[in-house]
């Protein structure tokens, strides 16, 4: 709670002691009461990223009360990853901790309209579940630089990110400056060896050869246009390749190669 209190204080919240206790209680109860899933994480890392995101929301919406901002951040950061049976439980915990506080409804008017048009153009049915998932991905992308879409085969993972990409590009082309064009770099990490993916030394000449990911990262980092660059690992997650991505996905945001770069 002390760490949470200090972060909240640094992000400009008032009555940090009470809010920190509520955030800590929420995450402790979530660990105890929600189902056990591989992708759930209610530890310190998740807690600090929630509070940092709440601080970002605080600066974007100075008109809202502290409790409302924190409530919005909690929902944005957690609802998307919960299984359908856990959502009511999580909402109940939030209501107990913040009695009588309504979460402000965000209007996604233009985003929703363009999204529906894009889905129809892709030859897909416009169903509320798909729209919810795309908007959740949009919010998650805003709150984290690294996200993972998890689900069974055929559950619409690719459709979700492709629909969001098409929507953001359309909004940018229509002249809305708050959205950027999205360029995607898709690779299958399981189709390549670790050397081909990250890079390796040539045994004969001892020269360094960039891997596929290393060259994509170079290209994305040297391009100074404001476009969003999405590097997508489209395939099963395993410890071999995801381990080397740890420093990219945490707050360091740096890809470290074997040659020290």
VEXSE-405403 format. One record per residue: residue number from 0; residue in one letter; z, y, x of N, C-alpha, C in turn. Coordinates in nm, 3 decimals. Atoms other than C-alpha are relative to their C-alpha. Last residue first. Example, Ala and Ser with C-alpha at 12.3 -4.5 7.8 and 13.67 -1.06 7.14 Angstrom:
! VEXSE-405403
    i  aa       nz       ny       nx      caz      cay      cax       cz       cy       cx
    1   S   -0.006   -0.119   -0.082    0.714   -0.106    1.367    0.073    0.109   -0.077
    0   A    0.000   -0.119    0.089    0.780   -0.450    1.230    0.000    0.120    0.090
! end
This chain:
! VEXSE-405403
    i  aa       nz       ny       nx      caz      cay      cax       cz       cy       cx
  260   X    0.048   -0.118    0.076   -2.891   -0.378    2.329    0.074    0.011   -0.132
  259   X   -0.093   -0.114   -0.011   -2.680   -0.615    2.542   -0.046    0.124   -0.077
  258   X    0.029   -0.073   -0.124   -2.955   -0.869    2.605    0.085    0.126    0.014
  257   X   -0.057    0.070   -0.116   -2.798   -1.104    2.349   -0.023    0.078    0.129
  256   X    0.085    0.111   -0.048   -2.863   -0.854    2.068    0.060   -0.061    0.126
  255   X   -0.018    0.023   -0.142   -2.608   -0.640    1.880   -0.081   -0.123    0.043
  254   X    0.045    0.135   -0.033   -2.718   -0.505    1.542    0.011   -0.017    0.151
  253   X    0.077    0.014   -0.126   -2.505   -0.202    1.456   -0.041   -0.146    0.018
  252   X    0.142   -0.016    0.036   -2.370   -0.088    1.115   -0.091   -0.010    0.123
  251   X    0.070   -0.037   -0.124   -2.020   -0.057    1.268   -0.148    0.029   -0.024
  250   X    0.011   -0.146   -0.017   -1.859   -0.041    0.920   -0.071    0.041    0.129
  249   X   -0.127   -0.073    0.011   -1.934   -0.408    0.846   -0.022    0.148    0.034
  248   X   -0.047   -0.010    0.138   -2.272   -0.560    0.760    0.134    0.071   -0.013
  247   X    0.092   -0.084    0.080   -2.449   -0.495    1.089    0.062    0.027   -0.136
  246   X   -0.016   -0.139   -0.043   -2.154   -0.616    1.301   -0.094    0.094   -0.077
  245   X   -0.132   -0.056    0.034   -2.140   -0.940    1.103    0.012    0.149    0.033
  244   X    0.020   -0.118    0.084   -2.515   -1.008    1.123    0.132    0.070   -0.032
  243   X    0.050   -0.108   -0.085   -2.481   -1.246    1.419   -0.020    0.130   -0.079
  242   X   -0.105   -0.036   -0.097   -2.260   -1.471    1.205   -0.043    0.119    0.085
  241   X   -0.079   -0.108    0.062   -2.516   -1.469    0.921    0.108    0.050    0.097
  240   X    0.063   -0.132   -0.010   -2.768   -1.658    1.135    0.087    0.112   -0.055
  239   X    0.076   -0.022   -0.123   -2.574   -1.973    1.219   -0.056    0.141    0.009
  238   X   -0.080   -0.065   -0.103   -2.308   -1.958    0.946   -0.082    0.037    0.123
  237   X   -0.081    0.094   -0.077   -2.549   -2.031    0.664    0.061    0.072    0.120
  236   X   -0.088   -0.057   -0.102   -2.687   -1.828    0.377    0.064   -0.114    0.078
  235   X   -0.140    0.040    0.007   -2.982   -1.975    0.188    0.082    0.059    0.116
  234   X   -0.021    0.142   -0.028   -3.304   -1.775    0.180    0.148   -0.033   -0.005
  233   X    0.020    0.076    0.123   -3.457   -1.433    0.133    0.013   -0.148    0.031
  232   X   -0.004    0.137   -0.049   -3.308   -1.217    0.404   -0.010   -0.089   -0.122
  231   X   -0.047    0.106    0.089   -3.417   -0.875    0.286   -0.008   -0.137    0.067
  230   X    0.032    0.121   -0.075   -3.439   -0.566    0.504    0.061   -0.117   -0.077
  229   X   -0.080    0.117    0.038   -3.452   -0.274    0.262   -0.046   -0.119    0.085
  228   X    0.056    0.122   -0.058   -3.571    0.055    0.408    0.092   -0.116   -0.036
  227   X   -0.100    0.106   -0.016   -3.510    0.360    0.190   -0.070   -0.120    0.062
  226   X    0.017    0.122    0.081   -3.756    0.640    0.256    0.116   -0.097    0.022
  225   X   -0.119    0.029    0.082   -3.614    0.960    0.410   -0.012   -0.125   -0.087
  224   X    0.027   -0.042    0.137   -3.875    0.951    0.691    0.120   -0.035   -0.088
  223   X   -0.096   -0.101    0.044   -3.723    0.916    1.038   -0.029    0.054   -0.139
  222   X    0.067   -0.074    0.107   -3.886    0.585    1.128    0.099    0.101   -0.059
  221   X    0.078   -0.109   -0.062   -3.726    0.484    1.459   -0.072    0.085   -0.105
  220   X   -0.087   -0.103   -0.058   -3.449    0.287    1.286   -0.079    0.116    0.061
  219   X   -0.073   -0.070    0.107   -3.677    0.090    1.051    0.083    0.115    0.058
  218   X    0.096   -0.077    0.079   -3.920   -0.004    1.329    0.073    0.085   -0.105
  217   X    0.052   -0.109   -0.085   -3.642   -0.110    1.565   -0.090    0.092   -0.081
  216   X   -0.108   -0.099   -0.013   -3.472   -0.309    1.287   -0.046    0.119    0.085
  215   X   -0.009   -0.070    0.129   -3.801   -0.484    1.208    0.106    0.110    0.007
  214   X    0.112   -0.094    0.006   -3.850   -0.564    1.580   -0.002    0.077   -0.133
  213   X   -0.020   -0.108   -0.097   -3.499   -0.710    1.607   -0.114    0.101   -0.008
  212   X   -0.097   -0.096    0.053   -3.542   -0.908    1.284    0.016    0.119    0.094
  211   X    0.056   -0.064    0.120   -3.863   -1.077    1.404    0.095    0.108   -0.052
  210   X    0.019    0.089    0.113   -3.728   -1.147    1.753   -0.053    0.078   -0.119
  209   X   -0.067   -0.035    0.127   -3.783   -0.922    2.051   -0.026   -0.107   -0.105
  208   X    0.095   -0.005    0.113   -3.890   -1.094    2.375    0.078    0.031   -0.127
  207   X   -0.059    0.005    0.134   -3.690   -1.018    2.691   -0.110    0.008   -0.105
  206   X    0.017   -0.123    0.075   -3.854   -1.111    3.019    0.061   -0.014   -0.138
  205   X   -0.129   -0.067    0.020   -3.712   -1.389    3.237   -0.013    0.136   -0.070
  204   X    0.008   -0.131   -0.067   -4.072   -1.483    3.331    0.130    0.079   -0.006
  203   X    0.091   -0.003   -0.116   -4.064   -1.858    3.267    0.007    0.133    0.073
  202   X   -0.055    0.079   -0.112   -3.753   -1.881    3.045   -0.088    0.010    0.125
  201   X    0.105    0.097   -0.033   -3.863   -1.594    2.817    0.045   -0.074    0.126
  200   X    0.064   -0.018   -0.132   -3.537   -1.431    2.715   -0.106   -0.107    0.018
  199   X   -0.049    0.087   -0.108   -3.457   -1.430    2.343   -0.069    0.035    0.132
  198   X    0.058   -0.030   -0.131   -3.491   -1.234    2.018    0.058   -0.092    0.107
  197   X   -0.069   -0.112   -0.065   -3.299   -1.213    1.690   -0.064    0.041    0.134
  196   X   -0.054   -0.099    0.095   -3.510   -1.423    1.452    0.057    0.122    0.073
  195   X    0.111   -0.070    0.066   -3.734   -1.614    1.690    0.051    0.112   -0.091
  194   X    0.073   -0.076   -0.101   -3.437   -1.702    1.913   -0.114    0.080   -0.062
  193   X   -0.081   -0.119   -0.032   -3.226   -1.804    1.612   -0.071    0.089    0.102
  192   X   -0.116    0.037   -0.084   -3.505   -2.036    1.496    0.076    0.128    0.032
  191   X    0.010   -0.038   -0.140   -3.720   -1.917    1.207    0.120   -0.055    0.078
  190   X    0.131    0.045   -0.047   -3.790   -2.055    0.859   -0.016    0.027    0.149
  189   X   -0.004    0.144   -0.028   -3.419   -2.043    0.771   -0.135   -0.051    0.051
  188   X   -0.073    0.030   -0.124   -3.402   -1.664    0.806    0.001   -0.148    0.036
  187   X   -0.079    0.119    0.033   -3.680   -1.611    0.549    0.074   -0.044    0.127
  186   X    0.017    0.112   -0.094   -3.804   -1.256    0.590    0.088   -0.117   -0.044
  185   X   -0.058    0.128    0.045   -3.873   -0.967    0.355   -0.022   -0.106    0.106
  184   X    0.040    0.092   -0.107   -3.915   -0.613    0.484    0.065   -0.133   -0.036
  183   X   -0.077    0.122   -0.022   -3.907   -0.373    0.188   -0.058   -0.082    0.114
  182   X    0.087    0.093   -0.073   -4.003   -0.010    0.167    0.080   -0.125    0.029
  181   X   -0.066    0.113   -0.065   -3.831    0.192   -0.105   -0.105   -0.087    0.068
  180   X    0.088    0.118    0.000   -3.954    0.540   -0.198    0.073   -0.111    0.075
  179   X    0.095    0.013   -0.110   -3.665    0.779   -0.252   -0.089   -0.122   -0.017
  178   X    0.036    0.140   -0.028   -3.473    0.900   -0.556   -0.103   -0.003    0.112
  177   X   -0.125    0.073   -0.028   -3.285    1.232   -0.593   -0.026   -0.149    0.026
  176   X   -0.034    0.000   -0.143   -3.616    1.421   -0.550    0.128   -0.077    0.032
  175   X   -0.147   -0.010   -0.003   -3.748    1.327   -0.893    0.047   -0.014    0.145
  174   X   -0.049   -0.132   -0.045   -4.120    1.411   -0.876    0.150    0.016    0.000
  173   X    0.004   -0.092    0.115   -4.278    1.129   -1.080    0.062    0.136    0.035
  172   X    0.138   -0.049    0.018   -4.354    0.955   -0.750   -0.010    0.098   -0.115
  171   X    0.031   -0.091   -0.110   -3.982    0.932   -0.671   -0.140    0.060   -0.020
  170   X   -0.076   -0.123    0.023   -3.903    0.786   -1.014   -0.031    0.103    0.109
  169   X    0.062   -0.074    0.111   -4.183    0.532   -0.974    0.070    0.133   -0.023
  168   X    0.128   -0.055   -0.049   -4.056    0.425   -0.629   -0.067    0.084   -0.109
  167   X   -0.032   -0.111   -0.091   -3.699    0.386   -0.761   -0.128    0.066    0.052
  166   X   -0.055   -0.111    0.077   -3.820    0.176   -1.056    0.025    0.122    0.089
  165   X    0.112   -0.063    0.073   -4.044   -0.049   -0.844    0.048    0.123   -0.076
  164   X    0.089   -0.065   -0.098   -3.756   -0.119   -0.604   -0.113    0.075   -0.071
  163   X   -0.069   -0.122   -0.047   -3.512   -0.186   -0.888   -0.090    0.076    0.097
  162   X    0.002   -0.097    0.111   -3.757   -0.429   -1.051    0.066    0.131    0.042
  161   X    0.138   -0.052    0.010   -3.816   -0.607   -0.718   -0.009    0.106   -0.111
  160   X    0.025   -0.099   -0.105   -3.442   -0.634   -0.661   -0.141    0.057   -0.005
  159   X   -0.094   -0.112    0.003   -3.368   -0.790   -0.999   -0.033    0.102    0.108
  158   X    0.043   -0.094    0.104   -3.682   -1.005   -1.018    0.090    0.124    0.002
  157   X    0.113   -0.075   -0.054   -3.587   -1.165   -0.686   -0.048    0.104   -0.100
  156   X   -0.045   -0.082   -0.114   -3.243   -1.266   -0.814   -0.114    0.089    0.052
  155   X    0.052   -0.137    0.005   -3.363   -1.377   -1.158    0.043    0.090    0.114
  154   X   -0.092   -0.084    0.079   -3.160   -1.693   -1.225   -0.040    0.148    0.003
  153   X    0.055   -0.038    0.131   -3.450   -1.919   -1.125    0.091    0.088   -0.083
  152   X    0.146   -0.017   -0.001   -3.260   -2.093   -0.847   -0.048    0.036   -0.140
  151   X    0.078    0.124   -0.004   -2.886   -2.040   -0.888   -0.150    0.032    0.005
  150   X    0.026    0.062    0.130   -2.715   -1.714   -0.800   -0.082   -0.125    0.017
  149   X   -0.030    0.144    0.001   -2.599   -1.477   -0.526   -0.031   -0.056   -0.139
  148   X    0.025    0.043    0.139   -2.739   -1.133   -0.446    0.014   -0.152   -0.002
  147   X    0.053    0.136    0.009   -2.577   -1.003   -0.128   -0.019   -0.036   -0.147
  146   X   -0.036    0.072    0.122   -2.520   -0.640   -0.042   -0.062   -0.139    0.002
  145   X    0.040    0.140   -0.012   -2.512   -0.430    0.275    0.048   -0.077   -0.122
  144   X    0.130    0.004   -0.066   -2.508   -0.051    0.283   -0.051   -0.143    0.012
  143   X   -0.004    0.077   -0.125   -2.239   -0.040    0.018   -0.137    0.003    0.066
  142   X   -0.137    0.006   -0.051   -2.152    0.195   -0.271    0.010   -0.077    0.132
  141   X   -0.055   -0.134   -0.029   -2.499    0.315   -0.359    0.137   -0.007    0.066
  140   X    0.075   -0.056   -0.114   -2.650   -0.031   -0.324    0.053    0.138    0.037
  139   X   -0.052    0.069   -0.120   -2.374   -0.164   -0.552   -0.069    0.054    0.125
  138   X   -0.133   -0.056   -0.029   -2.464    0.100   -0.813    0.059   -0.063    0.127
  137   X    0.021   -0.141   -0.040   -2.833    0.005   -0.801    0.134    0.064    0.040
  136   X    0.050    0.005   -0.138   -2.744   -0.366   -0.808   -0.020    0.141    0.054
  135   X   -0.113    0.040   -0.085   -2.530   -0.305   -1.117   -0.044   -0.006    0.147
  134   X   -0.083   -0.120   -0.016   -2.821   -0.114   -1.274    0.122   -0.031    0.086
  133   X    0.074   -0.093   -0.088   -3.053   -0.410   -1.206    0.085    0.126    0.024
  132   X   -0.004    0.050   -0.138   -2.795   -0.655   -1.347   -0.071    0.096    0.096
  131   X   -0.137   -0.014   -0.053   -2.740   -0.452   -1.663    0.004   -0.040    0.146
  130   X   -0.020   -0.143   -0.024   -3.118   -0.422   -1.721    0.139    0.024    0.059
  129   X    0.078   -0.037   -0.120   -3.160   -0.798   -1.677    0.024    0.146    0.035
  128   X   -0.065    0.060   -0.117   -2.876   -0.871   -1.923   -0.070    0.041    0.129
  127   X   -0.115   -0.080   -0.048   -3.009   -0.623   -2.182    0.063   -0.054    0.127
  126   X   -0.124    0.048    0.062   -3.346   -0.806   -2.209    0.119    0.075    0.060
  125   X   -0.108   -0.096   -0.027   -3.683   -0.642   -2.147    0.125   -0.049   -0.073
  124   X   -0.068   -0.048    0.120   -3.919   -0.938   -2.134    0.111    0.096    0.039
  123   X   -0.130    0.062    0.032   -4.132   -0.965   -1.824    0.057    0.057   -0.129
  122   X    0.022    0.109    0.096   -4.503   -0.904   -1.759    0.128   -0.071   -0.039
  121   X   -0.009    0.124   -0.077   -4.440   -0.699   -1.444   -0.021   -0.122   -0.090
  120   X    0.120    0.006   -0.086   -4.568   -0.397   -1.637   -0.001   -0.127    0.085
  119   X    0.114    0.037    0.086   -4.305   -0.467   -1.904   -0.128   -0.013    0.084
  118   X   -0.015    0.142    0.037   -4.032   -0.473   -1.638   -0.117   -0.046   -0.087
  117   X    0.037    0.084   -0.116   -4.163   -0.145   -1.492    0.009   -0.149   -0.035
  116   X    0.146   -0.006   -0.017   -4.155    0.029   -1.833   -0.045   -0.093    0.112
  115   X    0.059    0.077    0.111   -3.798   -0.090   -1.898   -0.152   -0.003    0.012
  114   X   -0.025    0.141   -0.027   -3.692    0.034   -1.552   -0.064   -0.087   -0.109
  113   X    0.100    0.042   -0.099   -3.856    0.373   -1.613    0.014   -0.149    0.029
  112   X    0.135   -0.009    0.060   -3.656    0.419   -1.933   -0.105   -0.053    0.096
  111   X    0.015    0.110    0.096   -3.331    0.294   -1.777   -0.141   -0.003   -0.060
  110   X    0.007    0.125   -0.078   -3.355    0.523   -1.474   -0.029   -0.118   -0.093
  109   X    0.133    0.004   -0.060   -3.430    0.819   -1.702   -0.022   -0.130    0.076
  108   X    0.117   -0.023    0.087   -3.130    0.762   -1.929   -0.134   -0.023    0.066
  107   X    0.110    0.039   -0.090   -2.874    0.615   -1.686   -0.133    0.023   -0.071
  106   X    0.128    0.004    0.069   -2.591    0.803   -1.859   -0.111   -0.032    0.100
  105   X    0.105   -0.066   -0.078   -2.255    0.717   -1.706   -0.133   -0.017   -0.073
  104   X    0.127    0.073    0.012   -1.974    0.642   -1.950   -0.107    0.078    0.076
  103   X    0.113   -0.083    0.042   -1.639    0.776   -1.829   -0.130   -0.081   -0.003
  102   X    0.093   -0.013   -0.113   -1.372    0.502   -1.814   -0.120    0.083   -0.045
  101   X    0.134    0.050    0.029   -1.111    0.574   -2.080   -0.089    0.018    0.123
  100   X    0.103   -0.076   -0.073   -0.750    0.608   -1.972   -0.135   -0.064   -0.026
   99   X    0.042   -0.125    0.067   -0.493    0.503   -2.232   -0.104    0.081    0.074
   98   X   -0.002   -0.003    0.147   -0.318    0.250   -2.011   -0.046    0.136   -0.052
   97   X    0.036   -0.137    0.039   -0.437    0.242   -1.648   -0.001    0.011   -0.153
   96   X   -0.038   -0.091   -0.108   -0.265   -0.061   -1.495   -0.030    0.147   -0.035
   95   X   -0.146    0.000   -0.017   -0.265   -0.268   -1.813    0.044    0.102    0.104
   94   X   -0.059   -0.071    0.114   -0.622   -0.168   -1.893    0.152    0.007    0.009
   93   X    0.024   -0.144   -0.016   -0.734   -0.264   -1.541    0.065    0.079   -0.114
   92   X   -0.089   -0.046   -0.108   -0.571   -0.608   -1.571   -0.013    0.152    0.017
   91   X   -0.136   -0.002    0.055   -0.743   -0.660   -1.909    0.100    0.051    0.104
   90   X   -0.013   -0.119    0.086   -1.079   -0.560   -1.765    0.140    0.013   -0.056
   89   X   -0.005   -0.116   -0.089   -1.035   -0.817   -1.486    0.018    0.129   -0.081
   88   X   -0.130    0.001   -0.070   -0.949   -1.089   -1.736    0.015    0.125    0.087
   87   X   -0.105   -0.043    0.094   -1.247   -0.998   -1.960    0.138    0.007    0.067
   86   X    0.012   -0.142    0.036   -1.481   -1.010   -1.654    0.107    0.045   -0.100
   85   X   -0.102   -0.083   -0.066   -1.353   -1.343   -1.519   -0.002    0.146   -0.042
   84   X   -0.134    0.033    0.055   -1.538   -1.571   -1.764    0.110    0.088    0.060
   83   X   -0.014   -0.048    0.139   -1.872   -1.398   -1.695    0.139   -0.029   -0.058
   82   X    0.067    0.094    0.092   -1.837   -1.446   -1.318    0.033    0.042   -0.143
   81   X   -0.087    0.093    0.073   -1.738   -1.136   -1.123   -0.082   -0.095   -0.087
   80   X   -0.010    0.130   -0.069   -1.968   -0.980   -0.861    0.084   -0.103   -0.076
   79   X    0.129    0.065   -0.028   -2.101   -0.690   -1.067    0.016   -0.139    0.060
   78   X    0.053    0.067    0.119   -1.759   -0.601   -1.213   -0.126   -0.081    0.032
   77   X   -0.043    0.138    0.027   -1.604   -0.536   -0.871   -0.069   -0.072   -0.115
   76   X   -0.009    0.087   -0.118   -1.727   -0.226   -0.690    0.023   -0.147   -0.037
   75   X    0.128    0.006   -0.073   -1.854   -0.029   -0.989    0.004   -0.105    0.111
   74   X    0.097    0.074    0.082   -1.547   -0.115   -1.199   -0.132   -0.017    0.075
   73   X   -0.044    0.140    0.012   -1.296   -0.016   -0.931   -0.103   -0.083   -0.077
   72   X    0.027    0.066   -0.129   -1.491    0.302   -0.849    0.036   -0.148   -0.008
   71   X    0.146    0.017   -0.013   -1.497    0.408   -1.215   -0.034   -0.077    0.127
   70   X    0.037    0.102    0.098   -1.121    0.348   -1.247   -0.150   -0.030    0.009
   69   X   -0.042    0.129   -0.058   -1.056    0.545   -0.929   -0.041   -0.116   -0.090
   68   X    0.088    0.025   -0.116   -1.257    0.840   -1.062    0.031   -0.137    0.060
   67   X    0.132    0.037    0.052   -1.081    0.820   -1.399   -0.096   -0.033    0.114
   66   X   -0.007    0.137    0.056   -0.736    0.811   -1.237   -0.138   -0.045   -0.046
   65   X   -0.009    0.101   -0.107   -0.815    1.113   -1.019   -0.004   -0.142   -0.053
   64   X   -0.137    0.022   -0.049   -0.928    1.324   -1.317    0.000   -0.111    0.104
   63   X   -0.077    0.110    0.059   -1.297    1.413   -1.347    0.141   -0.009    0.059
   62   X   -0.048   -0.036    0.135   -1.464    1.751   -1.280    0.091   -0.107   -0.061
   61   X   -0.129   -0.069   -0.011   -1.490    1.689   -0.902    0.061    0.037   -0.137
   60   X   -0.044   -0.038    0.136   -1.761    1.427   -0.969    0.137    0.070    0.005
   59   X    0.116   -0.016    0.088   -1.961    1.381   -0.648    0.039    0.051   -0.138
   58   X    0.076   -0.119   -0.042   -1.668    1.451   -0.418   -0.122    0.024   -0.088
   57   X   -0.086   -0.116    0.020   -1.440    1.208   -0.605   -0.076    0.130    0.034
   56   X    0.012   -0.034    0.142   -1.722    0.951   -0.615    0.078    0.128   -0.032
   55   X    0.137   -0.050    0.015   -1.733    0.955   -0.233   -0.025    0.045   -0.144
   54   X    0.003   -0.134   -0.060   -1.353    0.925   -0.221   -0.138    0.064   -0.013
   53   X   -0.067   -0.087    0.097   -1.370    0.630   -0.464    0.000    0.145    0.052
   52   X    0.098   -0.025    0.107   -1.625    0.468   -0.230    0.059    0.094   -0.106
   51   X    0.100   -0.091   -0.058   -1.384    0.504    0.061   -0.103    0.039   -0.105
   50   X   -0.060   -0.134   -0.008   -1.108    0.357   -0.157   -0.097    0.102    0.062
   49   X   -0.018   -0.054    0.136   -1.319    0.055   -0.257    0.050    0.145    0.007
   48   X    0.133   -0.046    0.041   -1.429    0.000    0.106    0.004    0.057   -0.142
   47   X    0.035   -0.126   -0.068   -1.061   -0.001    0.209   -0.138    0.048   -0.043
   46   X   -0.086   -0.109    0.048   -0.966   -0.258   -0.057   -0.039    0.134    0.065
   45   X    0.052   -0.040    0.132   -1.260   -0.488    0.017    0.077    0.121   -0.053
   44   X    0.132   -0.060   -0.020   -1.164   -0.496    0.386   -0.058    0.051   -0.132
   43   X   -0.013   -0.137   -0.048   -0.797   -0.548    0.302   -0.136    0.069    0.017
   42   X   -0.087   -0.025   -0.115   -0.858   -0.858    0.094    0.000    0.148    0.040
   41   X   -0.090   -0.107    0.043   -0.995   -0.906   -0.255    0.099    0.031    0.112
   40   X   -0.081   -0.047   -0.113   -1.299   -1.107   -0.154    0.084    0.116   -0.048
   39   X   -0.104   -0.098    0.033   -1.480   -1.323   -0.405    0.075    0.040    0.127
   38   X    0.041   -0.137   -0.035   -1.803   -1.485   -0.281    0.104    0.106   -0.038
   37   X    0.026   -0.021   -0.144   -1.672   -1.839   -0.255   -0.025    0.146    0.034
   36   X    0.143    0.009   -0.031   -1.521   -1.829   -0.605   -0.019    0.028    0.149
   35   X    0.025   -0.001   -0.146   -1.162   -1.906   -0.708   -0.150   -0.019    0.024
   34   X    0.039    0.131   -0.051   -1.107   -1.805   -1.070   -0.033    0.011    0.150
   33   X    0.141    0.030    0.018   -0.918   -1.483   -1.140   -0.034   -0.136    0.061
   32   X    0.039    0.038    0.136   -0.541   -1.472   -1.187   -0.147   -0.037   -0.017
   31   X   -0.081    0.102    0.068   -0.375   -1.474   -0.845   -0.065   -0.051   -0.129
   30   X   -0.006    0.121   -0.083   -0.637   -1.297   -0.631    0.072   -0.112   -0.076
   29   X    0.134    0.061    0.003   -0.708   -1.047   -0.909   -0.001   -0.130    0.079
   28   X    0.011    0.075    0.125   -0.333   -0.982   -0.948   -0.137   -0.070   -0.009
   27   X   -0.092    0.116   -0.008   -0.305   -0.888   -0.580   -0.012   -0.085   -0.125
   26   X    0.058    0.101   -0.088   -0.619   -0.671   -0.601    0.090   -0.123    0.015
   25   X    0.123    0.054    0.059   -0.496   -0.481   -0.907   -0.056   -0.113    0.086
   24   X   -0.040    0.095    0.106   -0.145   -0.443   -0.761   -0.123   -0.065   -0.062
   23   X   -0.053    0.119   -0.067   -0.286   -0.285   -0.442    0.037   -0.107   -0.104
   22   X    0.114    0.069   -0.063   -0.497   -0.044   -0.643    0.046   -0.130    0.063
   21   X    0.083    0.059    0.107   -0.202    0.047   -0.868   -0.117   -0.079    0.060
   20   X   -0.073    0.117    0.054    0.036    0.095   -0.574   -0.085   -0.070   -0.106
   19   X    0.008    0.107   -0.102   -0.218    0.321   -0.402    0.068   -0.127   -0.051
   18   X    0.136    0.058    0.004   -0.254    0.526   -0.723   -0.014   -0.115    0.100
   17   X    0.015    0.078    0.124    0.123    0.578   -0.751   -0.136   -0.069   -0.003
   16   X   -0.096    0.112   -0.003    0.167    0.683   -0.387   -0.020   -0.091   -0.122
   15   X    0.056    0.117   -0.068   -0.152    0.893   -0.383    0.092   -0.122   -0.008
   14   X   -0.096    0.112    0.025   -0.026    1.144   -0.641   -0.048   -0.135    0.057
   13   X   -0.141   -0.039    0.019   -0.332    1.366   -0.560    0.079   -0.125   -0.037
   12   X   -0.063    0.032    0.130   -0.660    1.243   -0.412    0.142    0.056   -0.005
   11   X   -0.023   -0.117    0.086   -0.847    1.418   -0.130    0.057   -0.029   -0.137
   10   X    0.118   -0.022    0.083   -1.012    1.132    0.059    0.021    0.112   -0.103
    9   X    0.108   -0.053   -0.083   -0.749    1.152    0.335   -0.125    0.031   -0.081
    8   X   -0.041   -0.136   -0.038   -0.470    1.108    0.081   -0.113    0.068    0.079
    7   X    0.013   -0.084    0.119   -0.648    0.809   -0.068    0.033    0.146    0.032
    6   X    0.144   -0.020    0.025   -0.689    0.658    0.279   -0.021    0.092   -0.120
    5   X    0.053   -0.090   -0.103   -0.321    0.716    0.362   -0.148    0.028   -0.024
    4   X   -0.053   -0.135    0.024   -0.201    0.564    0.033   -0.060    0.101    0.099
    3   X    0.071   -0.055    0.118   -0.425    0.260    0.069    0.042    0.144   -0.025
    2   X    0.138   -0.025   -0.045   -0.290    0.196    0.420   -0.079    0.066   -0.113
    1   X   -0.005   -0.117   -0.087    0.067    0.236    0.291   -0.140    0.038    0.049
    0   X    0.000   -0.121    0.083    0.000    0.000    0.000    0.000    0.126    0.087
! end
